[in-house]
């Protein structure tokens, strides 16, 4: 039987599924319900310093990108950090940890970028008995305009400085939450590592505007006719997050630092992608807000069943297994050849593959054969681009077949070489070094 027990940056939890710092983790009531449902850990909604409370808008805080059948693709929010008093949050965290000692409880923190502010809040947070702290260097709206959140996360020097303060003034594991609103994610990750961070988490939300109301021509959503850019999350951001996780994992300078994967996790399959690319666990927000806390049971069961089928005892058995397959484009095998194949028994003759290929690709799919409507791949024109597979509405109706070494490529009439040539030395590579003079 698979053992989902998770050990992340010195923090133990019964499974790798944590709730991210967000509205679902803003109070003890929510967190208690989450732990009852089976979540392995939570990152408490971001705490601020003592003083005047944060004020959120009393109007639309969320926007969504939906499919025509109203399935969630992307989610936008303009909500700030917790608007409840610090003392109330700390007391509830202490009580939750007493009631659920086996679950991971991590405190997200965001205070002004001064040593005194961090030095003041850390002992109070540590006194709750929580298992770790997450430094919110990613929030792209509201708080960033006040010199916090992404305003810190976009400056590697600030990341390293604040991380070092937290390691100096706290004994707890320090997780640095990174903003995706930056050119190269490896630089802030390296700064966190150099500051002594025990782990990084990513991605935080992406700067976004959801759209415009066509009747009023005002930004949507808006409060009293005005709106603000917010943080974008949900299934649509997962590919962006996976790329950033992989970049940190395969960079020699940042490889090895524990990663908590965030962004579009709504199923065990999503978690598998993150873990296979090097993440030690995953954090969830949007899916829980859309479907409720009990979705974690599907995640637990699905991942357990997969691991049993594959013979994996723990997630460490496959963590990072996919990372060596990620490379730069220049190192791809240009001799590998694939061709699309249409299964006539599954084809419903909708014609989407033909239209997509005929209008926008390589004119490699026929629509008529012997005077009858019939869809078939012309191998001599097919380049294996995968467009037809993507647009086909029938699962596994169209697949790609990789030509075996020595098998004729009907487009060129030439055998497919058994070994890939060294592309870095290929004469068509513009980056190839000129031969040394004799």
N, C-alpha and C positions, 0 to 999 in steps of 0.2 A: 504494500500500500504506500502511496505517495505521502511524504511528510512535508506539509506546507509551512512548517515552522520557519520563521524568517529572522535572520540576524543581519541587521543593517546598521553600520556605523556604531556598533556597540549597543544597539537597541534591539531587544527581542520582542517579537509579536507572533501570535499563532498562525498568521498567514501574511502574504505580501501585499494585501489590499488595504490601503490606508485612504481615509478621506482627506482631501486637500484642505488647506486653510481657505475658508470661503463661508458663505451664509449657512451651509449645513452644519458647521462646527462652531456656531456663534454662542451657544449656551448649553448648559448641562442637560436640559431636556432633550435636545437633538442628539447630543453625543451618547447619552444613555440609550436612546432608541437605536442608534447606529450600532453600538456594541451588542445590544440584544439581537440585532439582525445578523451579527457575525463578523463585522469589520475587524480587521486585525489591529488597526491603529487609527488615530486621527491627529491632524495638525490643527490645533485650536485657531479659530479666526484671529487674525493679526491684532496683537495688543499694542496700544500706544502708551505714551508716558502719562503720568498723573497730571491733572490739570483740567482745563475746560474740555467738555466732551466733544467728540467729533460729531458733526451734524450731517446726516444724509438727506437727500432730497425726498420730499413726500410726494412722489410722483413716479412715473415709469423709470425703473432702474435697469430693466432688462429689455433686450431686443433679440430677435431670432431670425436666422436664415432657415426657411423651411422648404421641403419639397412640395410639389403640388398636392400630395396626400398628407401633408403636414407632419412629415417626419423631420426630426431635428437634424440639421446639418451643422449649423454654427450658432453660437450663443454669445451675446454681448452684454456686459454689465458696466454700470458706472457707480456701483456701490463702493464705499470707502471701507477702511478698516473698522473694527468693532466700534459701535457708538455707545456701548455700555461702559460704566465706570471700571477702571482697572481693578479696584478692590473686589468688585463683584465677580469679575472673570476669574481672578486668582482664587477666590474662595470656592467657586464652582469647579475649577480644575482640581483643586485639592480634594474635594469630595468625590469627584469622578475617579481619580486615581485610587482613592481608598476603596471604592466599590468595585473597580475593575483593575486589580493589580497586575493581571496577566496581559493587559492590552497596552500598546504603545501610545503614549500621550506626549505630543511634541508641541511646544509653544512657539507660534510664529510671532515675531517681534519687529516693530518698526518705530524707531524714535529718531529725533534729529541727529545729524551726523557730527556729534560731539562726544568726546570720551566720557564726560561727566554724565550725559544722558544714558549711555549704555551701562556705565558702571553702576548707576542708581537702580536700574530696572532689573538687571540680571539676578541679584540676590533674592529679590521678591519672587521672581519666576521660579528660581531654583527651589525656593522654600515650599512650592506646591507639591513637590515630589515627582514632577514630570520627568520624562526620560531624555529629553533633548530640547534644543532650541533650533528654530529655522529662521534665518535672517531674511526678511522680505526685501530683497533688492530688485523686485520685478514689477510691482504695481505700476501700470502706465498712466493712470489718471488720478486726478484729485490730489493724491499725496505727492506725486512727482513734482507738481507745481510748487510744493512747499519744501523742496530740496530733499525729499525722501523717496523710497521706492526705486523706480527705474532711474531717477536722477542720480542715485548712488550706483545702481547696477550697470550703468553705461560708462562708468569711470573706473577702470581696473585698479587704479591707485587707491580709490576710496574703498573698494571692496576689500583689498588686502589690509588696509588700515583698520577698518571696523571689525573684520574677522579676527585680527590679532588682538584687538581690545577684548572681544568676547572670549577668546581662548585664555586671556590673562585673568579675566574677572569671573569666569565660570568654570566649573568642573564638568559641566554637561557636554555631550557631543554637540558639535556645531554643524548644522546643515545650511548651506548658502543657496538661497533660491534665486535663480538667474533669469534675467529678462531676455526675451527673444528679440527685442527691439534694438538690435545691434548687428554690426556687420559680420563679425567673426566671434562665435560663441566660445572659441578656445581661449581667447584672451581673458575674459572675466573668470572662466573656470580655472585658468592658471593662477590668476590673482587670488582666488579663494584658496587654492592649494598652498600657495606661498604664504598666505596669512595663517595657515594652520588648520583650515577647515577639515572636518572629519568626513564630509560628504557634500555633494551639490544636488540640488533638485531643479528640474526644468522639464517644460518651459512654463513660465508665468504667461499671462495673457498678452495678446498682440494688439497694438494700437489699431482701432477700427471705427468706422462709421457705418451703420447698417443700411441706411438709405434715406429716401426723401418721401414725404407724404405727397402724392400727386395732386390731392385736392387743395392743399394749403401751400405747397412748395416750401415746407419747412422740414428741417432735419427730423428724422424719426428714429427712435422715440424722442419726445421732447417734453419739457416741463414748462408750462406757461409760454409756449412758442419758441423756446430755446433749448438746444441740446449740446452735448459735449461728446468728444470722442471717448470711447470706452475700451474695455479689455475683451478681446475675442478669444473664444475657447470652443470646446466641443469637438465632434468627430472631424470636422474640416481641418483642424490644426494638427491632427496626429502625424501626417507625413512630414510636416515642418519640424515637429518635436523629435520624431525618430531620427531625422537627419542630424539634428544638433546633438542628440545623445550619442549617435555613432561617431560624430566628429570628435567629441571629447574622448570617447573610448579608444579611438584608433590613433589619436595624436600621441607621440612619444612623451610629450611634456605633461600631459594630463592623464594618460592611461593609468588605470589602477585606482583612481579616486572613486569611491562609491557614488553611484548615481541613483536618485529616485526619479523615475520617469513620470512625467505629467503631460497630459494633453490628449483628449479624445478617447480615454480609456472607458469603454462601456461594456466590455465582455472579456472572457478569459483569453480570446484570441488576440485582443489588443494587448493584454498583459504579456502574452507570449512574445509578441513582436518586440516589446521593450526589453524583456529579460534576455531574449536571444541576442539582442544588440548591446547587452552589457549592463542593463539596469538591475539593481539589487532588489527593488520593489517598485510599486506603482502607486500613484495617488489619483483619486477620482473626485470629480465635483459635478460637472454638467449632467452626467448620466444619472447620478443620484438625485439631482434636482428634478429631472424629467420623469424618472421611473420609480423613485423611492429607494429607501435603504435596502430593501430585500433583494435587489439585483445582485448583491454580493454572494448570495447563495449559488446563483448560476455561475458566477466567476469561480468560486471555490470548487464546485462540482466539476465544471468543465476543465479547469486546469488539472485537478486531481486525476480525472479520467484520461486526459492526454498523457500525463506523466506515467500512469500505469501502463498505457498502451505502448509507450516508448521505452519503458524500462528505467525511467528516471526516478530515483528515490527522493531527491531534493531539487529545488530550483537551481542550486549551484551546479548540478550535473549538466545543465544546458545554458546557463548564463554566459552570454558572450559568444556562444557557439557560431552565430551568424556574422560576427564582427569581421573575421578574416575574409569574408566574401564581399566586403565593401571596399572598393578601390576607386582610384581616379579614372576618368574616362580613357585616358591615354593608354591604360594598361589592359583594356578590354580585348578579348580575343576576336580579331577582325576576320578570322578564318572560320569561326563557328557559323553554321548556316541553318536557319529554321524556315519551315514552310507551313502555312496555314492548311488545316484539313477540316472540311465540313462534313459532319455526320448526317447523311440524308435521312436516316430514321428519326433524328431529333429535329431536323429543320422544319420550321413552320412556314417557310417561304414568305417571311415578312419583307425581305429585301433590304433590311437596314445595312447589312454588311456590304451589299453591292453598291448602294448609294454612297456610303461613306468612302469606300475604296475608289469608286468611279469618280466622284466629285473632288475628293481631297487627298487621294493617296496614289496608288500605283496601277489602277485599272486592272487588277489581278483577279477579279471575281466576275464570272459570267452570270447573266440573268436569264438567258434562254438557251435551251439545248434541244435540237430536233424540233423546233417550233413550239416547244412547251416551256413554261416557266420553270426554271431549274437553276440552282445556284451551285457553282463549282469553282474551285480555285485553279487559276492558271499558274502552275508552278514556275513557269519560265519568267513570269512577271512579279511573282510574290517575293518580297524582301523580308518577310517574317516580322513586320513592324508591330503586330499585336492589336492594331486598330479594330479589325473585324471581331476579334475575341472580346474586346471591350464593349462594343456597341451591341453585340448579339444578346437578345433578351432571354435566351434559353441556356441555362447552365451546361457547360461542357459540350454544347453543340459544335462549337468551333474550338479547335485546339491547335497548338503549334507542335510540329514534329521536327526534331533536330536530326539533320542528316548525319548518317554514320560516316566515319572516316573512310574515304575511298568511294562513297556513293556519289553519283553524278549530281551536280547542281544543274537542274534543267535550264536555269537562266543563263548559265555560262557554258554548259556542256563540259565542264571540267570537274575532275574529282575534288572532293573536299579533303584538304591535307589532314593528316593524322595529328600533327603537332602545330600549335600556333607559332607563327614567327614572332620574333622580338620586335614589337611595335616601336619601341624607342629607337630602334635602328632602321626602321622602315624608311625608304627614300621619300615617301609621301608625308612623313611626319615633319612639319615645319620646325619643330623643336629639336630635330636631330642635329647633333654636332657634326660639323664638317670633318672629313677625314684628316688626320694629322699628316702634315707634309712628310714625304719620304726622306 
